């Protein structure tokens, strides 16, 4: 049952599982090609010394460093996906004056979960140091990327030498308690022990370590697709509730008529519900 619950493609109703994965990848590749063809960008910018520690930065037409930055961590169960096929939201966001950063990290089996968590935190610190006059950094992650963004939410910034100007989080169809995954085939390339899973579970950090918000005013949206599995729904609701208990300004949103993949695919469209939520959150800050 865990195997079934944590296989998002099995819950897609509009097409078969394999076709859903293929379509998702194709839409991501096309969106990235369009973004690179039409936007000012800096590609493959190193944020660290590792080969996999790169990011793509896409800019709106107006030249300024005093921009809001939307930073995206792709999904793929920490073992697939890349920044080169994840620029779904670049064109709708840059058109509204938002810079978009797509972050790469070392996926398994090359990267461990601990490494990935460290890499995404360093990528955010890098954006803050490179663009200190930014108008806010907004983090978004999808699926495994939502887990990584949630871990950034709980980062102790003292060792990074900078506290990023974090102004919002969008956690989309994520997993926040990794312990059930230890017993699924998704763990084969990750080789997570129960201790690894507990150490890297943001849900556990909230419940056991009583993590506190750096900025209680920073909004956190925990979103899930109507056609995500019951376990993804449960994880999202419980994480949002734990955030609220811990003093965060967290909201929960179930997006209608979308599955685990459409929820991100549709960010290519400016009138999509989640695109609009993201833009409203960022633009109302000014």
C-alpha positions as CSV (number, residue, x, y, z in Angstrom):
1,X,0.0,0.0,0.0
2,X,2.9,2.4,0.8
3,X,4.4,1.6,-2.7
4,X,1.0,2.5,-4.3
5,X,0.5,5.7,-2.2
6,X,4.0,7.0,-2.9
7,X,3.9,6.4,-6.7
8,X,2.2,9.7,-7.9
9,X,1.9,8.6,-11.5
10,X,-0.5,5.8,-10.5
11,X,-3.0,8.4,-9.3
12,X,-3.2,10.2,-12.6
13,X,-6.6,9.8,-14.2
14,X,-6.3,11.8,-17.5
15,X,-3.7,9.3,-19.0
16,X,-1.6,6.3,-18.2
17,X,1.2,6.5,-15.6
18,X,4.1,6.3,-18.2
19,X,2.4,8.8,-20.5
20,X,1.9,11.2,-17.6
21,X,5.7,11.1,-16.7
22,X,6.6,11.5,-20.4
23,X,4.3,14.4,-20.9
24,X,5.5,16.1,-17.7
25,X,9.1,15.8,-18.9
26,X,8.3,17.1,-22.4
27,X,6.4,20.1,-21.1
28,X,9.3,21.0,-18.9
29,X,11.8,20.7,-21.7
30,X,9.7,22.9,-24.0
31,X,9.1,25.5,-21.3
32,X,12.9,25.6,-20.6
33,X,13.7,26.0,-24.2
34,X,11.2,28.8,-24.6
35,X,12.6,30.5,-21.4
36,X,16.2,30.3,-22.7
37,X,15.1,31.6,-26.1
38,X,13.0,34.6,-24.9
39,X,14.5,35.7,-21.5
40,X,17.6,37.4,-20.4
41,X,19.4,34.7,-18.5
42,X,22.6,33.5,-16.8
43,X,22.8,29.8,-17.2
44,X,24.8,27.2,-15.3
45,X,25.9,29.7,-12.6
46,X,28.0,27.9,-10.0
47,X,26.7,28.4,-6.4
48,X,29.3,25.9,-5.0
49,X,32.4,23.9,-6.0
50,X,30.6,20.7,-6.9
51,X,29.8,19.7,-10.6
52,X,26.1,19.6,-9.8
53,X,26.0,22.9,-7.9
54,X,24.6,25.1,-10.6
55,X,21.6,27.4,-11.2
56,X,19.9,29.1,-14.0
57,X,18.8,32.7,-13.4
58,X,16.1,34.3,-15.7
59,X,15.5,38.0,-15.6
60,X,12.6,40.2,-16.5
61,X,13.1,42.8,-19.2
62,X,13.8,45.7,-16.9
63,X,17.4,45.8,-15.8
64,X,17.6,46.0,-12.0
65,X,19.0,44.0,-9.1
66,X,16.2,45.2,-6.8
67,X,13.9,42.4,-7.9
68,X,11.9,39.7,-6.2
69,X,13.6,36.4,-6.8
70,X,11.5,33.2,-7.2
71,X,13.8,30.2,-6.5
72,X,12.6,26.7,-7.6
73,X,13.7,23.2,-6.6
74,X,12.5,20.5,-9.0
75,X,11.0,17.2,-8.0
76,X,11.8,13.6,-9.1
77,X,12.0,11.8,-5.7
78,X,15.6,13.1,-5.2
79,X,16.7,10.8,-8.0
80,X,15.6,12.3,-11.3
81,X,14.7,15.6,-12.9
82,X,17.1,18.5,-13.6
83,X,17.1,22.3,-13.8
84,X,17.3,21.9,-17.6
85,X,13.7,20.7,-17.8
86,X,12.1,22.6,-15.0
87,X,11.7,26.2,-16.1
88,X,7.9,25.9,-16.2
89,X,7.0,29.2,-14.6
90,X,9.8,31.4,-16.0
91,X,7.8,33.2,-18.8
92,X,4.6,34.1,-16.7
93,X,6.8,35.3,-13.7
94,X,9.4,37.3,-15.6
95,X,6.6,39.0,-17.6
96,X,5.5,40.4,-14.2
97,X,8.9,41.6,-13.1
98,X,10.0,38.6,-11.1
99,X,13.4,37.0,-11.5
100,X,13.4,33.2,-11.5
101,X,16.1,30.9,-10.3
102,X,16.1,27.2,-11.2
103,X,18.4,25.3,-8.9
104,X,20.3,22.0,-9.6
105,X,21.4,19.7,-6.9
106,X,23.1,16.3,-6.8
107,X,20.4,13.7,-7.2
108,X,20.8,10.1,-5.9
109,X,22.7,7.9,-6.1
110,X,25.5,10.5,-6.5
111,X,24.0,12.8,-3.8
112,X,22.7,11.9,-0.4
113,X,19.7,13.6,1.2
114,X,22.0,15.3,3.6
115,X,24.0,16.7,0.7
116,X,20.9,17.9,-1.1
117,X,19.6,19.7,1.9
118,X,22.9,21.4,2.3
119,X,23.1,22.3,-1.4
120,X,19.7,24.0,-1.6
121,X,20.4,26.0,1.6
122,X,23.7,27.2,0.1
123,X,22.0,28.0,-3.2
124,X,19.6,30.4,-1.4
125,X,22.5,31.9,0.6
126,X,24.3,32.4,-2.8
127,X,21.3,34.3,-4.3
128,X,21.2,36.6,-1.2
129,X,24.9,37.3,-1.4
130,X,24.9,37.9,-5.1
131,X,21.7,40.1,-5.1
132,X,21.8,41.8,-1.6
133,X,19.3,44.5,-2.8
134,X,16.7,41.9,-3.7
135,X,13.0,42.7,-2.9
136,X,12.5,39.3,-1.4
137,X,13.4,35.6,-2.0
138,X,10.4,33.3,-2.6
139,X,11.1,29.6,-2.4
140,X,9.1,27.0,-4.3
141,X,9.5,23.3,-4.5
142,X,7.6,20.5,-6.2
143,X,7.3,17.0,-4.7
144,X,10.9,16.1,-3.5
145,X,11.7,19.8,-4.2
146,X,8.9,20.8,-1.8
147,X,10.6,18.7,0.9
148,X,13.9,20.5,0.2
149,X,12.3,23.9,0.3
150,X,10.7,22.9,3.7
151,X,14.1,22.0,5.0
152,X,15.4,25.4,3.9
153,X,12.5,26.9,5.9
154,X,14.1,25.3,9.0
155,X,17.7,26.1,8.2
156,X,20.0,27.7,10.8
157,X,21.6,30.4,8.8
158,X,24.5,31.2,11.1
159,X,26.9,28.8,9.4
160,X,26.0,30.3,6.0
161,X,27.2,33.8,7.0
162,X,24.0,35.5,5.7
163,X,20.3,35.5,6.6
164,X,18.4,35.5,3.3
165,X,15.5,37.9,2.8
166,X,12.9,35.1,2.7
167,X,9.4,36.5,2.0
168,X,7.4,33.4,1.0
169,X,7.3,29.7,0.5
170,X,5.2,27.6,-1.9
171,X,5.4,23.9,-1.1
172,X,3.7,22.0,-3.9
173,X,2.7,18.3,-3.6
174,X,5.5,17.5,-1.2
175,X,6.6,14.8,1.3
176,X,7.4,16.1,4.7
177,X,7.8,12.9,6.7
178,X,10.2,10.6,4.9
179,X,9.9,7.6,7.2
180,X,7.2,5.8,5.1
181,X,9.5,6.0,2.0
182,X,12.2,3.9,3.7
183,X,10.0,0.9,3.0
184,X,9.3,1.6,-0.7
185,X,11.3,1.1,-3.9
186,X,11.8,4.9,-4.1
187,X,14.5,4.3,-1.4
188,X,16.6,2.0,-3.6
189,X,18.9,4.7,-5.0
190,X,18.7,6.8,-1.8
191,X,19.7,4.1,0.7
192,X,18.0,6.0,3.5
193,X,18.1,4.5,6.9
194,X,15.3,5.3,9.4
195,X,17.8,7.7,11.1
196,X,18.5,9.5,7.8
197,X,14.7,9.8,7.2
198,X,14.1,11.2,10.6
199,X,17.0,13.7,10.4
200,X,15.7,15.0,7.1
201,X,12.0,15.1,7.9
202,X,10.7,18.6,8.3
203,X,7.6,17.3,10.0
204,X,9.7,15.8,12.7
205,X,11.8,19.0,13.1
206,X,8.6,20.8,13.9
207,X,7.2,18.2,16.3
208,X,10.3,17.1,18.1
209,X,12.9,19.9,17.8
210,X,10.2,22.6,18.1
211,X,11.7,24.7,15.3
212,X,10.7,28.4,15.4
213,X,10.1,30.7,12.5
214,X,12.9,33.2,11.7
215,X,10.2,35.6,10.5
216,X,6.6,34.7,11.7
217,X,5.2,37.0,9.1
218,X,6.7,35.0,6.2
219,X,3.7,33.2,4.5
220,X,4.0,29.5,3.8
221,X,1.6,27.9,1.3
222,X,1.3,24.1,1.4
223,X,-0.5,23.1,-1.8
224,X,-1.6,19.7,-3.1
225,X,-3.4,18.6,-6.2
226,X,-7.0,17.2,-5.9
227,X,-5.8,14.0,-7.7
228,X,-2.7,13.5,-5.5
229,X,-2.7,10.3,-3.5
230,X,-4.4,10.2,0.0
231,X,-0.9,10.0,1.6
232,X,0.2,13.2,-0.2
233,X,-2.9,14.9,1.1
234,X,-2.3,13.7,4.6
235,X,1.3,14.7,4.6
236,X,0.4,18.2,3.3
237,X,-2.4,18.8,5.8
238,X,-0.3,17.6,8.7
239,X,2.7,19.7,7.8
240,X,0.6,22.8,7.4
241,X,-1.0,22.1,10.8
242,X,2.4,21.6,12.4
243,X,3.6,24.9,11.0
244,X,0.6,26.7,12.4
245,X,1.2,25.2,15.8
246,X,4.9,26.3,15.6
247,X,4.0,29.9,14.9
248,X,4.3,30.1,11.2
249,X,1.8,31.9,8.9
250,X,0.9,28.7,7.0
251,X,-2.1,28.1,4.7
252,X,-3.3,24.9,3.0
253,X,-4.7,24.8,-0.6
254,X,-6.1,21.8,-2.5
255,X,-6.0,22.8,-6.2
256,X,-9.0,21.5,-8.1
257,X,-8.9,19.2,-11.1
258,X,-5.1,18.7,-11.1
259,X,-2.8,15.8,-10.4
260,X,0.7,15.6,-9.1
261,X,2.2,16.7,-12.5
262,X,-0.4,19.1,-13.9
263,X,-0.1,21.2,-10.7
264,X,3.4,22.2,-12.0
265,X,2.9,21.9,-15.7
266,X,0.1,24.5,-15.5
267,X,2.6,27.1,-14.2
268,X,3.4,27.7,-17.8
269,X,0.1,29.5,-18.0
270,X,-0.3,33.0,-16.5
271,X,-4.0,32.5,-15.7
272,X,-3.4,29.2,-13.8
273,X,-4.7,29.2,-10.2
274,X,-1.3,28.5,-8.6
275,X,0.5,31.0,-11.0
276,X,-2.0,33.6,-9.8
277,X,-1.5,32.8,-6.1
278,X,2.3,33.0,-6.6
279,X,2.1,36.4,-8.4
280,X,-0.4,37.8,-5.9
281,X,1.8,36.8,-3.0
282,X,4.9,38.3,-4.5
283,X,3.5,41.5,-6.0
284,X,1.3,42.5,-3.0
285,X,4.5,42.7,-1.0
286,X,5.4,46.0,-2.8
